Structures are given as structure tokens and as C-alpha cells.
Amino acid sequence: MNTVIIIPARYESSRFPGKPLAQIHGCPMIGRVILRARQIDGVTAIAVATDDERILACAREFQVPAIKTRIEHRTGTDRIAEAAGKLGLAPDTLVVNVQGDQPFFPFQAVTELVSRHRANPEWPMSTLIYRITDPTEIPDPKHVKTVFDAAGRALYFSRSPIPCYRDGDPDPVYYKHLGVYAYRRDFLDVFTSLPIGPLEAAEKLEQLRALEHGYPVRVVITSQDSFEVDSPEDLQRLPEDNQALF
């Protein structure tokens, strides 16, 4: 099973236009993501999928293939599916979606996700989750919460706090979704053929499309968090080790 990292990135953003090209200590954000992706073990290739010529040019400066995709994609997974088709990837290729706005993502955790998915090639889709340690993230809709069954299959993803501790709990446990996905290449074709359901439409979470149509999403728990840049203000609160590329 070959493993290909595809980084979806778009220039237009209501909260932060041009976000992938934002400079972090002299390196564009998308460049930092590429450099960290190179640290993931067992990767066959890395590519960037975008609808913007400026991001294409930047990706090529970092010597990775840059795939021009359509503007109107509903989600990053839809964009990755088009890129995977243009790359001519085999049906059993493991495609990993590394977000273009997580310049300090834990590549060790992604290596674990890749290893787990390769060991279970029947999984259509898998993703990373992290136990929340900062209580301010629990009610914040920007941080997507996750619940899962005893076998590690996601039950639901929500911007609301789940589960609800009806009677209170001195040590509540919440997990958040880190936005990194792994999929079989053939499942991407299935995914893009599915209509958006009411849950995905309500929460604006693409992984719910799989759950709504009966496809399991496996979760892999990591002890490493991932800092995400959503707005220019986030650049003012970078992690303490933010100068390190890896």
C-alpha cells in the first residue's frame, strides 16, 4: 500500500485570506506543513492541492507536485479526491489529508495513523483525536469534539461539547478532532459521490458525511496536540517551540 500525503489549501478564507502563504519566521505556512510532512515515515509522495496559482507557485518552490483543483469544492476531502484522480493513484493507495493550516502538526502522530491504517487496509477512513487538556476548548465550536465506541469507531463529531455530563463530573473527558485524515483511494470516489446530509450541513463537518451514509470512521488517539491557524490573531499565540520546523 503506497502512502501519499496531499495537503489541501485554498487562498480565499472569510477569516484569513491568503492564510497558506502567511509568513511564520520567514517561512510560508504551507512550506512549514510540507517540511513537516517530509518527516512522516513510509510516505511515497507529497503533493499540494489548491485552486490558487500563488499557492501552486509556493508549493513548487518546496519541490513538491502542485495540483490545480476546482474552486467550488465543498470540503478539503473533495479537493483531495480530485487531486488523487489527477495523480492517477491506484485504488489501494493510502491517501493522507494533512491540513495546510496546521504548521506545527505532530508528524509522529501522523506516522502512527499511517501505520495503524496500513495494518487495517479494510478501514475506509481514519482520523486523529486528542484528549482535551485546556478546558476553554470544550465549549469553543472551533474545536470539534468526538465520541467513539469501544472498538474505536467514531459515533459522532460535533462543535458542541459531547458527551454531556448530566449530573456533572469532577474529571470530565473530552476528545477533539485534529483534522488529519487517512483514506483508501477508492473510498475517496465513494465519498465524493455522497450527498451532503443534514448533520454535515448543520455542523459543517465533512467527516459526518461518511457517518451519515453508514461508512465507519476509525479514530486513533494521540498524546500530541496540533495548533491550527484560523485567523491572523492566531499568529500572535504560536506554540512555544514555534521556530522549530520539526
C-alpha positions in Angstrom: 0.0 0.0 0.0 1.7 3.2 -1.2 1.1 6.3 1.1 0.6 9.7 -0.5 0.3 12.9 1.6 -2.0 15.5 -0.1 -2.2 18.9 1.5 -5.4 20.9 0.6 -5.0 24.6 0.6 -7.1 27.5 -0.6 -6.3 31.2 -0.8 -9.8 32.6 -0.1 -10.9 32.5 3.5 -13.5 34.7 5.2 -11.4 34.9 8.4 -7.9 34.9 6.9 -7.5 35.5 3.1 -4.1 34.2 1.9 -3.6 32.1 5.0 -1.4 29.4 3.4 1.1 32.0 2.4 1.3 33.7 5.8 4.9 34.1 7.0 6.0 32.3 10.2 9.6 33.2 11.0 10.4 33.7 7.3 8.7 30.6 6.1 5.2 30.4 4.4 2.8 28.3 6.4 2.3 25.9 3.5 6.0 25.4 3.3 6.2 24.6 7.0 3.5 21.9 6.5 5.4 20.4 3.6 8.7 20.3 5.6 6.9 18.5 8.5 5.2 16.1 6.1 8.6 15.0 4.9 9.2 13.7 8.4 6.3 11.2 8.3 7.7 7.7 7.9 6.7 5.5 5.0 5.5 8.2 2.7 5.7 7.6 -1.0 5.0 11.1 -2.2 3.7 14.6 -1.1 1.5 16.9 -3.1 -0.4 20.1 -2.6 -4.0 20.5 -3.9 -5.2 24.1 -4.4 -7.2 26.3 -6.7 -4.8 29.3 -6.5 -1.8 30.0 -8.7 0.1 31.7 -5.8 -0.1 28.6 -3.7 0.8 26.4 -6.6 4.0 28.5 -7.2 4.9 28.4 -3.5 4.5 24.6 -3.3 6.7 24.2 -6.3 9.4 26.2 -4.6 9.4 23.5 -2.0 9.8 20.9 -4.7 6.5 19.0 -4.4 3.9 18.5 -7.1 1.2 21.1 -7.0 -2.2 20.0 -8.4 -4.6 22.7 -9.7 -8.2 21.8 -8.5 -11.6 23.4 -9.0 -12.7 26.4 -6.9 -16.1 25.1 -5.9 -15.1 22.1 -3.8 -17.3 21.7 -0.7 -14.5 20.4 1.6 -10.8 19.6 1.7 -11.6 15.9 1.2 -13.5 16.7 -2.0 -10.4 18.7 -3.2 -8.1 15.9 -2.3 -10.3 13.4 -4.2 -9.9 15.5 -7.4 -6.1 15.7 -6.8 -5.8 11.9 -6.2 -7.6 11.4 -9.6 -5.3 13.7 -11.4 -2.3 12.0 -9.8 -3.6 8.6 -11.1 -3.3 6.9 -7.7 -4.1 3.2 -7.5 -7.3 2.2 -5.7 -5.4 0.7 -2.7 -3.2 3.8 -2.2 -3.4 5.3 1.3 -4.1 9.0 0.9 -3.4 11.2 3.9 -5.0 14.6 4.3 -2.7 16.9 6.3 -4.2 20.3 6.8 -2.5 23.3 5.3 -3.3 25.5 8.3 -1.5 23.3 10.9 2.1 24.4 10.6 3.2 22.5 13.7 1.2 19.3 13.3 2.6 16.3 15.1 4.2 14.3 12.4 4.9 11.4 14.8 1.2 11.1 15.4 0.5 11.1 11.7 3.1 8.3 11.3 1.1 6.3 13.9 -2.1 7.0 12.0 -0.5 5.8 8.8 0.9 2.7 10.5 -2.5 1.8 12.0 -4.4 2.3 8.8 -1.8 0.3 6.8 -2.3 -2.6 9.3 -6.1 -2.4 8.7 -6.5 -1.8 5.0 -10.2 -2.6 5.2 -10.7 0.8 7.0 -12.3 3.2 4.6 -11.3 6.3 6.6 -9.5 7.1 9.8 -8.5 10.2 11.8 -6.6 11.5 14.8 -8.1 12.7 18.1 -6.6 14.2 21.2 -7.9 14.3 24.8 -8.6 17.9 25.6 -6.4 19.3 28.4 -7.4 23.0 28.1 -11.0 23.4 29.5 -11.5 26.6 27.4 -11.6 24.4 24.3 -14.6 22.3 25.4 -17.3 24.9 24.7 -15.4 26.5 21.8 -17.1 25.5 18.5 -13.8 25.9 16.7 -12.6 22.8 18.5 -14.6 19.8 17.2 -15.4 17.2 19.9 -15.6 13.5 19.2 -17.2 10.4 20.8 -16.5 6.9 19.8 -17.4 3.3 20.6 -15.3 0.6 22.4 -13.9 -0.6 19.0 -12.6 2.8 18.1 -15.3 3.7 15.6 -16.5 7.3 15.7 -20.1 7.7 16.8 -20.3 11.5 16.2 -18.4 14.7 15.8 -19.7 18.0 17.0 -18.9 21.6 17.6 -20.8 21.3 20.8 -19.4 19.6 24.0 -20.1 15.9 23.8 -20.8 13.9 25.8 -23.0 15.9 28.1 -22.3 15.1 31.8 -25.9 15.4 33.0 -25.0 15.1 36.7 -21.6 16.8 36.5 -18.2 15.1 36.8 -15.1 16.3 38.6 -12.9 15.0 35.8 -14.9 15.1 32.5 -13.2 13.5 29.5 -13.5 15.2 26.1 -11.7 14.4 22.9 -11.2 16.8 20.0 -10.6 16.0 16.3 -7.3 17.2 14.9 -8.4 17.3 11.3 -5.9 14.8 9.9 -7.5 12.0 7.8 -6.4 8.8 6.1 -8.5 7.1 3.4 -8.2 4.4 0.8 -8.1 6.0 -2.6 -11.1 4.0 -3.8 -13.2 5.4 -0.8 -12.5 8.9 -1.9 -14.5 8.2 -5.1 -17.3 6.9 -2.9 -17.2 9.9 -0.6 -17.4 12.5 -3.3 -20.5 10.7 -4.8 -22.4 11.0 -1.5 -24.9 13.9 -1.0 -24.4 16.2 2.0 -26.7 15.1 4.8 -28.5 17.2 7.4 -25.8 16.6 10.0 -22.9 17.7 7.8 -25.0 20.7 6.7 -25.7 21.7 10.3 -22.2 21.2 11.8 -20.2 22.0 8.6 -18.0 18.9 9.3 -17.2 16.7 6.3 -16.5 13.5 8.3 -20.2 13.4 9.2 -20.9 12.7 5.5 -19.3 9.3 5.9 -21.1 8.5 9.2 -24.5 9.7 7.9 -24.2 7.2 5.0 -23.0 4.3 7.1 -19.3 4.3 6.5 -17.1 3.9 9.6 -14.5 6.4 10.6 -11.8 4.9 12.8 -10.2 7.1 15.4 -6.6 6.9 16.6 -5.8 8.7 19.9 -2.6 10.7 20.1 -1.0 12.3 23.1 0.2 15.2 20.9 -2.0 18.3 20.1 -1.9 20.3 16.9 -2.0 24.1 16.7 -4.4 25.4 14.0 -4.3 28.8 12.4 -7.8 30.1 11.8 -7.3 33.9 11.9 -4.4 36.5 11.8 -4.7 36.7 15.6 -3.7 33.1 15.9 -0.2 34.1 14.6 0.2 36.1 17.9 -0.2 33.0 20.0 2.0 30.4 18.4 3.3 27.4 20.4 6.4 28.0 22.4 8.6 25.9 20.1 7.2 27.7 17.0 10.6 28.4 15.5 11.4 24.8 15.1 10.5 23.3 11.7 10.4 19.8 13.1 
